[in-house]
Amino acid sequence: MPRGLTLVVLSDEHARVHGGLTLAATAAAMGRSVQVFFQGEAVRAVLADRCWAKDPSLREHGIATVRQLLDQCSELGVRLVACETGIHQTGARQRGLYAAVETGGLVGALTEDAELVTI
């Protein structure tokens, strides 16, 4: 079995989130165990009501949107984790997270025997 992959997303910048989720979905589709950890302010990327200004343009060109990538990752078994500290830092608990996202800490993310990539 291929080695697992842990992606740590450091920002809620569209390019980082979209790129990270694309990488996660691809790795999972190839049979790798994948988790995506949204660190600090990157938690804003997985708010349930988050809208992305660039997504309509992506959709027009047949490219998956962030929401579609979150759905694909969830369907492929990617573990999506929002940083507890980031949740407090951003006030995300009041707004709610995307349904497939669990909460956790960096220690939990690093205990996996997996390749670690920061984005």
VMD Tcl script that builds the backbone (N, CA, C; Angstrom):
set m [mol new atoms 357]
animate dup $m
set s [atomselect $m all]
$s set {name element resname resid chain x y z} {
  {N N MET 1 A 0.842 -1.181 0.000}
  {CA C MET 1 A 0.000 0.000 0.000}
  {C C MET 1 A 0.888 1.245 0.000}
  {N N PRO 2 A 0.550 2.238 -0.816}
  {CA C PRO 2 A 1.363 3.452 -0.862}
  {C C PRO 2 A 1.327 4.203 0.466}
  {N N ARG 3 A 2.390 4.930 0.726}
  {CA C ARG 3 A 2.485 5.724 1.949}
  {C C ARG 3 A 1.408 6.802 1.953}
  {N N GLY 4 A 0.888 7.102 3.138}
  {CA C GLY 4 A -0.132 8.130 3.280}
  {C C GLY 4 A 0.411 9.522 3.005}
  {N N LEU 5 A -0.495 10.469 2.899}
  {CA C LEU 5 A -0.149 11.858 2.613}
  {C C LEU 5 A -0.925 12.771 3.554}
  {N N THR 6 A -0.206 13.653 4.233}
  {CA C THR 6 A -0.825 14.685 5.056}
  {C C THR 6 A -0.489 16.031 4.445}
  {N N LEU 7 A -1.529 16.774 4.070}
  {CA C LEU 7 A -1.360 18.124 3.535}
  {C C LEU 7 A -1.744 19.115 4.617}
  {N N VAL 8 A -0.876 20.075 4.883}
  {CA C VAL 8 A -1.183 21.137 5.833}
  {C C VAL 8 A -1.398 22.407 5.024}
  {N N VAL 9 A -2.637 22.892 5.030}
  {CA C VAL 9 A -2.981 24.116 4.306}
  {C C VAL 9 A -2.800 25.284 5.273}
  {N N LEU 10 A -1.961 26.251 4.896}
  {CA C LEU 10 A -1.572 27.331 5.799}
  {C C LEU 10 A -2.343 28.631 5.604}
  {N N SER 11 A -3.138 28.718 4.555}
  {CA C SER 11 A -3.834 29.962 4.236}
  {C C SER 11 A -5.164 29.639 3.575}
  {N N ASP 12 A -6.103 30.576 3.670}
  {CA C ASP 12 A -7.369 30.370 2.965}
  {C C ASP 12 A -7.346 31.029 1.582}
  {N N GLU 13 A -6.156 31.292 1.074}
  {CA C GLU 13 A -5.999 31.821 -0.280}
  {C C GLU 13 A -6.509 30.772 -1.279}
  {N N HIS 14 A -7.302 31.195 -2.231}
  {CA C HIS 14 A -7.957 30.283 -3.176}
  {C C HIS 14 A -6.969 29.325 -3.841}
  {N N ALA 15 A -5.868 29.828 -4.347}
  {CA C ALA 15 A -4.911 28.978 -5.072}
  {C C ALA 15 A -4.363 27.866 -4.182}
  {N N ARG 16 A -4.077 28.171 -2.936}
  {CA C ARG 16 A -3.558 27.152 -2.011}
  {C C ARG 16 A -4.623 26.101 -1.696}
  {N N VAL 17 A -5.827 26.564 -1.410}
  {CA C VAL 17 A -6.905 25.640 -1.054}
  {C C VAL 17 A -7.271 24.772 -2.251}
  {N N HIS 18 A -7.476 25.387 -3.397}
  {CA C HIS 18 A -7.850 24.643 -4.606}
  {C C HIS 18 A -6.745 23.656 -4.987}
  {N N GLY 19 A -5.507 24.122 -4.972}
  {CA C GLY 19 A -4.383 23.245 -5.305}
  {C C GLY 19 A -4.230 22.098 -4.328}
  {N N GLY 20 A -4.380 22.395 -3.033}
  {CA C GLY 20 A -4.264 21.354 -2.018}
  {C C GLY 20 A -5.349 20.300 -2.133}
  {N N LEU 21 A -6.580 20.745 -2.361}
  {CA C LEU 21 A -7.684 19.792 -2.500}
  {C C LEU 21 A -7.566 18.980 -3.784}
  {N N THR 22 A -7.056 19.593 -4.847}
  {CA C THR 22 A -6.828 18.857 -6.094}
  {C C THR 22 A -5.786 17.767 -5.871}
  {N N LEU 23 A -4.705 18.117 -5.188}
  {CA C LEU 23 A -3.659 17.144 -4.870}
  {C C LEU 23 A -4.209 16.032 -3.982}
  {N N ALA 24 A -5.005 16.395 -2.987}
  {CA C ALA 24 A -5.583 15.403 -2.075}
  {C C ALA 24 A -6.502 14.439 -2.812}
  {N N ALA 25 A -7.377 14.966 -3.655}
  {CA C ALA 25 A -8.310 14.111 -4.399}
  {C C ALA 25 A -7.559 13.183 -5.349}
  {N N THR 26 A -6.535 13.705 -5.992}
  {CA C THR 26 A -5.752 12.890 -6.925}
  {C C THR 26 A -5.033 11.767 -6.191}
  {N N ALA 27 A -4.384 12.100 -5.075}
  {CA C ALA 27 A -3.664 11.081 -4.302}
  {C C ALA 27 A -4.623 10.009 -3.782}
  {N N ALA 28 A -5.787 10.428 -3.304}
  {CA C ALA 28 A -6.779 9.462 -2.807}
  {C C ALA 28 A -7.280 8.570 -3.936}
  {N N ALA 29 A -7.495 9.143 -5.102}
  {CA C ALA 29 A -7.954 8.354 -6.252}
  {C C ALA 29 A -6.899 7.338 -6.684}
  {N N MET 30 A -5.638 7.618 -6.360}
  {CA C MET 30 A -4.543 6.696 -6.679}
  {C C MET 30 A -4.320 5.669 -5.577}
  {N N GLY 31 A -5.184 5.681 -4.558}
  {CA C GLY 31 A -5.100 4.668 -3.516}
  {C C GLY 31 A -4.346 5.071 -2.265}
  {N N ARG 32 A -3.933 6.319 -2.159}
  {CA C ARG 32 A -3.220 6.758 -0.964}
  {C C ARG 32 A -4.202 7.181 0.124}
  {N N SER 33 A -3.813 6.961 1.354}
  {CA C SER 33 A -4.553 7.473 2.501}
  {C C SER 33 A -4.171 8.948 2.642}
  {N N VAL 34 A -5.170 9.828 2.685}
  {CA C VAL 34 A -4.888 11.267 2.667}
  {C C VAL 34 A -5.669 11.982 3.760}
  {N N GLN 35 A -4.991 12.926 4.402}
  {CA C GLN 35 A -5.687 13.851 5.286}
  {C C GLN 35 A -5.242 15.265 4.932}
  {N N VAL 36 A -6.176 16.205 5.035}
  {CA C VAL 36 A -5.884 17.617 4.806}
  {C C VAL 36 A -6.170 18.342 6.109}
  {N N PHE 37 A -5.137 18.994 6.644}
  {CA C PHE 37 A -5.252 19.722 7.904}
  {C C PHE 37 A -5.248 21.212 7.593}
  {N N PHE 38 A -6.333 21.896 7.937}
  {CA C PHE 38 A -6.465 23.330 7.703}
  {C C PHE 38 A -5.989 24.057 8.958}
  {N N GLN 39 A -4.786 24.627 8.887}
  {CA C GLN 39 A -4.095 25.239 10.021}
  {C C GLN 39 A -4.471 26.710 10.180}
  {N N GLY 40 A -4.694 27.142 11.407}
  {CA C GLY 40 A -4.908 28.557 11.699}
  {C C GLY 40 A -6.013 29.182 10.862}
  {N N GLU 41 A -5.687 30.298 10.213}
  {CA C GLU 41 A -6.682 31.027 9.430}
  {C C GLU 41 A -7.156 30.271 8.194}
  {N N ALA 42 A -6.481 29.212 7.825}
  {CA C ALA 42 A -6.938 28.378 6.701}
  {C C ALA 42 A -8.277 27.720 7.012}
  {N N VAL 43 A -8.660 27.686 8.286}
  {CA C VAL 43 A -9.962 27.132 8.683}
  {C C VAL 43 A -11.096 27.844 7.940}
  {N N ARG 44 A -10.890 29.107 7.614}
  {CA C ARG 44 A -11.928 29.852 6.876}
  {C C ARG 44 A -12.275 29.182 5.550}
  {N N ALA 45 A -11.364 28.399 5.022}
  {CA C ALA 45 A -11.594 27.721 3.736}
  {C C ALA 45 A -12.691 26.674 3.823}
  {N N VAL 46 A -12.952 26.159 5.014}
  {CA C VAL 46 A -13.942 25.089 5.154}
  {C C VAL 46 A -15.181 25.531 5.937}
  {N N LEU 47 A -15.424 26.833 5.965}
  {CA C LEU 47 A -16.672 27.325 6.542}
  {C C LEU 47 A -17.830 26.868 5.666}
  {N N ALA 48 A -18.906 26.468 6.288}
  {CA C ALA 48 A -20.059 25.943 5.541}
  {C C ALA 48 A -20.610 26.956 4.546}
  {N N ASP 49 A -20.542 28.233 4.891}
  {CA C ASP 49 A -21.124 29.262 4.021}
  {C C ASP 49 A -20.090 29.982 3.153}
  {N N ARG 50 A -18.879 29.431 3.058}
  {CA C ARG 50 A -17.808 30.092 2.303}
  {C C ARG 50 A -18.121 30.112 0.813}
  {N N CYS 51 A -18.007 31.288 0.223}
  {CA C CYS 51 A -18.152 31.455 -1.229}
  {C C CYS 51 A -16.803 31.896 -1.780}
  {N N TRP 52 A -16.484 31.445 -2.962}
  {CA C TRP 52 A -15.202 31.752 -3.591}
  {C C TRP 52 A -15.447 32.545 -4.872}
  {N N ALA 53 A -14.894 33.743 -4.943}
  {CA C ALA 53 A -15.096 34.620 -6.102}
  {C C ALA 53 A -14.574 33.997 -7.395}
  {N N LYS 54 A -13.549 33.168 -7.316}
  {CA C LYS 54 A -12.950 32.580 -8.524}
  {C C LYS 54 A -13.686 31.339 -9.021}
  {N N ASP 55 A -14.549 30.760 -8.212}
  {CA C ASP 55 A -15.198 29.506 -8.597}
  {C C ASP 55 A -16.116 29.601 -9.817}
  {N N PRO 56 A -16.896 30.673 -10.000}
  {CA C PRO 56 A -17.732 30.728 -11.208}
  {C C PRO 56 A -16.917 30.649 -12.499}
  {N N SER 57 A -15.761 31.291 -12.513}
  {CA C SER 57 A -14.894 31.230 -13.690}
  {C C SER 57 A -14.368 29.811 -13.904}
  {N N LEU 58 A -13.994 29.141 -12.824}
  {CA C LEU 58 A -13.528 27.755 -12.936}
  {C C LEU 58 A -14.632 26.873 -13.501}
  {N N ARG 59 A -15.832 27.034 -12.962}
  {CA C ARG 59 A -16.980 26.242 -13.405}
  {C C ARG 59 A -17.223 26.438 -14.905}
  {N N GLU 60 A -17.129 27.686 -15.382}
  {CA C GLU 60 A -17.325 27.987 -16.804}
  {C C GLU 60 A -16.325 27.251 -17.690}
  {N N HIS 61 A -15.141 26.990 -17.146}
  {CA C HIS 61 A -14.092 26.309 -17.905}
  {C C HIS 61 A -14.037 24.806 -17.630}
  {N N GLY 62 A -15.031 24.295 -16.926}
  {CA C GLY 62 A -15.089 22.860 -16.662}
  {C C GLY 62 A -14.119 22.379 -15.597}
  {N N ILE 63 A -13.661 23.287 -14.751}
  {CA C ILE 63 A -12.719 22.953 -13.685}
  {C C ILE 63 A -13.492 22.883 -12.370}
  {N N ALA 64 A -13.169 21.904 -11.556}
  {CA C ALA 64 A -13.859 21.727 -10.276}
  {C C ALA 64 A -13.689 22.950 -9.380}
  {N N THR 65 A -14.757 23.317 -8.700}
  {CA C THR 65 A -14.721 24.412 -7.731}
  {C C THR 65 A -14.217 23.880 -6.389}
  {N N VAL 66 A -13.944 24.785 -5.473}
  {CA C VAL 66 A -13.510 24.363 -4.141}
  {C C VAL 66 A -14.571 23.476 -3.496}
  {N N ARG 67 A -15.829 23.873 -3.571}
  {CA C ARG 67 A -16.905 23.064 -2.978}
  {C C ARG 67 A -16.961 21.679 -3.617}
  {N N GLN 68 A -16.829 21.612 -4.939}
  {CA C GLN 68 A -16.834 20.316 -5.622}
  {C C GLN 68 A -15.642 19.473 -5.190}
  {N N LEU 69 A -14.486 20.105 -5.013}
  {CA C LEU 69 A -13.310 19.366 -4.560}
  {C C LEU 69 A -13.490 18.859 -3.130}
  {N N LEU 70 A -14.103 19.666 -2.268}
  {CA C LEU 70 A -14.397 19.193 -0.912}
  {C C LEU 70 A -15.309 17.973 -0.968}
  {N N ASP 71 A -16.329 18.033 -1.817}
  {CA C ASP 71 A -17.241 16.894 -1.977}
  {C C ASP 71 A -16.499 15.666 -2.496}
  {N N GLN 72 A -15.642 15.862 -3.505}
  {CA C GLN 72 A -14.886 14.739 -4.074}
  {C C GLN 72 A -13.955 14.136 -3.034}
  {N N CYS 73 A -13.263 14.993 -2.291}
  {CA C CYS 73 A -12.364 14.491 -1.253}
  {C C CYS 73 A -13.134 13.669 -0.226}
  {N N SER 74 A -14.271 14.172 0.191}
  {CA C SER 74 A -15.099 13.450 1.149}
  {C C SER 74 A -15.509 12.089 0.595}
  {N N GLU 75 A -15.948 12.055 -0.649}
  {CA C GLU 75 A -16.373 10.800 -1.285}
  {C C GLU 75 A -15.216 9.818 -1.440}
  {N N LEU 76 A -13.995 10.337 -1.602}
  {CA C LEU 76 A -12.820 9.484 -1.774}
  {C C LEU 76 A -12.206 9.057 -0.440}
  {N N GLY 77 A -12.801 9.495 0.671}
  {CA C GLY 77 A -12.307 9.094 1.984}
  {C C GLY 77 A -11.184 9.947 2.535}
  {N N VAL 78 A -10.952 11.108 1.940}
  {CA C VAL 78 A -9.937 12.021 2.466}
  {C C VAL 78 A -10.422 12.550 3.810}
  {N N ARG 79 A -9.545 12.523 4.779}
  {CA C ARG 79 A -9.874 13.055 6.109}
  {C C ARG 79 A -9.621 14.562 6.088}
  {N N LEU 80 A -10.668 15.348 6.291}
  {CA C LEU 80 A -10.586 16.809 6.302}
  {C C LEU 80 A -10.654 17.270 7.752}
  {N N VAL 81 A -9.615 17.972 8.209}
  {CA C VAL 81 A -9.517 18.341 9.622}
  {C C VAL 81 A -9.286 19.846 9.761}
  {N N ALA 82 A -10.111 20.490 10.574}
  {CA C ALA 82 A -9.948 21.910 10.888}
  {C C ALA 82 A -9.236 22.045 12.228}
  {N N CYS 83 A -8.229 22.869 12.263}
  {CA C CYS 83 A -7.429 23.130 13.454}
  {C C CYS 83 A -8.285 23.758 14.555}
  {N N GLU 84 A -8.268 23.152 15.742}
  {CA C GLU 84 A -9.035 23.684 16.873}
  {C C GLU 84 A -8.626 25.121 17.197}
  {N N THR 85 A -7.333 25.394 17.188}
  {CA C THR 85 A -6.865 26.752 17.462}
  {C C THR 85 A -7.379 27.711 16.400}
  {N N GLY 86 A -7.329 27.288 15.150}
  {CA C GLY 86 A -7.831 28.116 14.055}
  {C C GLY 86 A -9.319 28.388 14.171}
  {N N ILE 87 A -10.060 27.418 14.666}
  {CA C ILE 87 A -11.501 27.602 14.865}
  {C C ILE 87 A -11.747 28.723 15.870}
  {N N HIS 88 A -10.981 28.730 16.957}
  {CA C HIS 88 A -11.120 29.791 17.960}
  {C C HIS 88 A -10.621 31.128 17.408}
  {N N GLN 89 A -9.514 31.080 16.693}
  {CA C GLN 89 A -8.893 32.283 16.134}
  {C C GLN 89 A -9.822 32.999 15.154}
  {N N THR 90 A -10.570 32.246 14.374}
  {CA C THR 90 A -11.396 32.823 13.306}
  {C C THR 90 A -12.875 32.955 13.658}
  {N N GLY 91 A -13.281 32.422 14.800}
  {CA C GLY 91 A -14.702 32.445 15.155}
  {C C GLY 91 A -15.526 31.488 14.307}
  {N N ALA 92 A -14.890 30.467 13.756}
  {CA C ALA 92 A -15.550 29.542 12.829}
  {C C ALA 92 A -16.660 28.724 13.487}
  {N N ARG 93 A -16.551 28.479 14.772}
  {CA C ARG 93 A -17.557 27.641 15.432}
  {C C ARG 93 A -18.955 28.247 15.304}
  {N N GLN 94 A -19.049 29.571 15.375}
  {CA C GLN 94 A -20.349 30.226 15.267}
  {C C GLN 94 A -20.912 30.122 13.845}
  {N N ARG 95 A -20.065 30.091 12.847}
  {CA C ARG 95 A -20.519 30.055 11.450}
  {C C ARG 95 A -20.736 28.635 10.956}
  {N N GLY 96 A -20.071 27.685 11.551}
  {CA C GLY 96 A -20.221 26.288 11.155}
  {C C GLY 96 A -19.246 25.884 10.062}
  {N N LEU 97 A -18.884 24.615 10.073}
  {CA C LEU 97 A -17.936 24.065 9.114}
  {C C LEU 97 A -18.652 23.193 8.092}
  {N N TYR 98 A -18.018 23.015 6.952}
  {CA C TYR 98 A -18.487 22.083 5.927}
  {C C TYR 98 A -18.728 20.734 6.610}
  {N N ALA 99 A -19.784 20.058 6.229}
  {CA C ALA 99 A -20.249 18.858 6.942}
  {C C ALA 99 A -19.194 17.768 7.112}
  {N N ALA 100 A -18.339 17.548 6.148}
  {CA C ALA 100 A -17.383 16.439 6.209}
  {C C ALA 100 A -16.127 16.762 7.013}
  {N N VAL 101 A -16.034 17.974 7.539}
  {CA C VAL 101 A -14.828 18.395 8.254}
  {C C VAL 101 A -14.941 18.036 9.728}
  {N N GLU 102 A -13.882 17.423 10.243}
  {CA C GLU 102 A -13.793 17.156 11.676}
  {C C GLU 102 A -12.815 18.154 12.280}
  {N N THR 103 A -12.765 18.217 13.584}
  {CA C THR 103 A -11.834 19.126 14.237}
  {C C THR 103 A -10.737 18.324 14.912}
  {N N GLY 104 A -9.580 18.951 15.057}
  {CA C GLY 104 A -8.460 18.272 15.677}
  {C C GLY 104 A -7.284 19.213 15.828}
  {N N GLY 105 A -6.209 18.658 16.339}
  {CA C GLY 105 A -5.006 19.449 16.559}
  {C C GLY 105 A -3.860 18.990 15.684}
  {N N LEU 106 A -2.836 19.791 15.666}
  {CA C LEU 106 A -1.669 19.491 14.846}
  {C C LEU 106 A -0.971 18.217 15.312}
  {N N VAL 107 A -0.992 17.960 16.607}
  {CA C VAL 107 A -0.368 16.733 17.116}
  {C C VAL 107 A -1.015 15.511 16.471}
  {N N GLY 108 A -2.332 15.493 16.422}
  {CA C GLY 108 A -3.036 14.382 15.781}
  {C C GLY 108 A -2.683 14.243 14.315}
  {N N ALA 109 A -2.543 15.368 13.637}
  {CA C ALA 109 A -2.205 15.333 12.211}
  {C C ALA 109 A -0.807 14.786 11.989}
  {N N LEU 110 A 0.089 15.053 12.922}
  {CA C LEU 110 A 1.477 14.627 12.751}
  {C C LEU 110 A 1.741 13.214 13.243}
  {N N THR 111 A 0.787 12.582 13.921}
  {CA C THR 111 A 1.015 11.220 14.397}
  {C C THR 111 A 0.853 10.192 13.286}
  {N N GLU 112 A 0.261 10.595 12.179}
  {CA C GLU 112 A 0.116 9.689 11.036}
  {C C GLU 112 A 1.490 9.411 10.436}
  {N N ASP 113 A 1.730 8.174 10.026}
  {CA C ASP 113 A 2.962 7.842 9.320}
  {C C ASP 113 A 2.727 8.159 7.849}
  {N N ALA 114 A 2.936 9.416 7.509}
  {CA C ALA 114 A 2.603 9.870 6.166}
  {C C ALA 114 A 3.594 10.932 5.710}
  {N N GLU 115 A 3.693 11.053 4.406}
  {CA C GLU 115 A 4.465 12.139 3.821}
  {C C GLU 115 A 3.773 13.449 4.194}
  {N N LEU 116 A 4.540 14.448 4.596}
  {CA C LEU 116 A 3.983 15.722 5.036}
  {C C LEU 116 A 4.293 16.801 4.010}
  {N N VAL 117 A 3.242 17.489 3.550}
  {CA C VAL 117 A 3.394 18.567 2.574}
  {C C VAL 117 A 2.658 19.788 3.098}
  {N N THR 118 A 3.318 20.948 3.097}
  {CA C THR 118 A 2.641 22.189 3.471}
  {C C THR 118 A 2.332 22.984 2.215}
  {N N ILE 119 A 1.164 23.600 2.230}
  {CA C ILE 119 A 0.719 24.387 1.075}
  {C C ILE 119 A 0.309 25.766 1.570}
}
mol reanalyze $m
mol bondsrecalc $m
mol representation Tube
mol addrep $m
